[in-house]
Amino acid sequence: MKKTVVLGATENPDRYAYRAAQSLARHGHPIELVGQRQGKVAGASIHTDQPALSEVHTVTLYVGTRNLPPLYDYILSLRPQRIIFNPGTENSELQQRAEAQGIETVYGCTLVMLATDQY
């Protein structure tokens, strides 16, 4: 089964990235976590580097719009089928680059998509 990468992962239970990782795991989606600080969420370790990952279906973004540019190449190198721009991560430049490579882009909320069976 292909993975979902939570970019901006955190151990802070008050953050949406934490809630999304928990919900993805509960719904049976394999997850990879990438964030600024080490830790664990839903049994998965948070990578603090930019690991080479294979079989990525979705990258769900929890990194603010202005912090995304240094991550463009990494995100695109994962060759995801889809990128979800959660609220606060909207970025037309990354969207255009992704779509030019045939990657589906969605402006939505991972938590809502999971809760309404649209994931």
Secondary structure in CASP SS format (residue, H / E / C, confidence):
PFRMAT SS
TARGET T0000
AUTHOR 0000-0000-0000
METHOD secondary structure of the structure
MODEL  1
M C 1.00
K C 1.00
K E 1.00
T E 1.00
V E 1.00
V E 1.00
L E 1.00
G C 1.00
A C 1.00
T C 1.00
E C 1.00
N C 1.00
P C 1.00
D C 1.00
R C 1.00
Y H 1.00
A H 1.00
Y H 1.00
R H 1.00
A H 1.00
A H 1.00
Q H 1.00
S H 1.00
L H 1.00
A H 1.00
R H 1.00
H C 1.00
G C 1.00
H C 1.00
P C 1.00
I E 1.00
E E 1.00
L E 1.00
V E 1.00
G C 1.00
Q C 1.00
R C 1.00
Q C 1.00
G C 1.00
K E 1.00
V E 1.00
A C 1.00
G C 1.00
A E 1.00
S E 1.00
I E 1.00
H E 1.00
T C 1.00
D C 1.00
Q C 1.00
P C 1.00
A C 1.00
L C 1.00
S C 1.00
E C 1.00
V E 1.00
H E 1.00
T E 1.00
V E 1.00
T E 1.00
L E 1.00
Y C 1.00
V C 1.00
G C 1.00
T H 1.00
R H 1.00
N H 1.00
L C 1.00
P H 1.00
P H 1.00
L H 1.00
Y H 1.00
D H 1.00
Y H 1.00
I H 1.00
L H 1.00
S H 1.00
L C 1.00
R C 1.00
P C 1.00
Q C 1.00
R E 1.00
I E 1.00
I E 1.00
F E 1.00
N C 1.00
P C 1.00
G C 1.00
T C 1.00
E C 1.00
N C 1.00
S H 1.00
E H 1.00
L H 1.00
Q H 1.00
Q H 1.00
R H 1.00
A H 1.00
E H 1.00
A H 1.00
Q C 1.00
G C 1.00
I C 1.00
E E 1.00
T E 1.00
V E 1.00
Y E 1.00
G C 1.00
C C 1.00
T H 1.00
L H 1.00
V H 1.00
M H 1.00
L H 1.00
A H 1.00
T C 1.00
D C 1.00
Q C 1.00
Y C 1.00
END
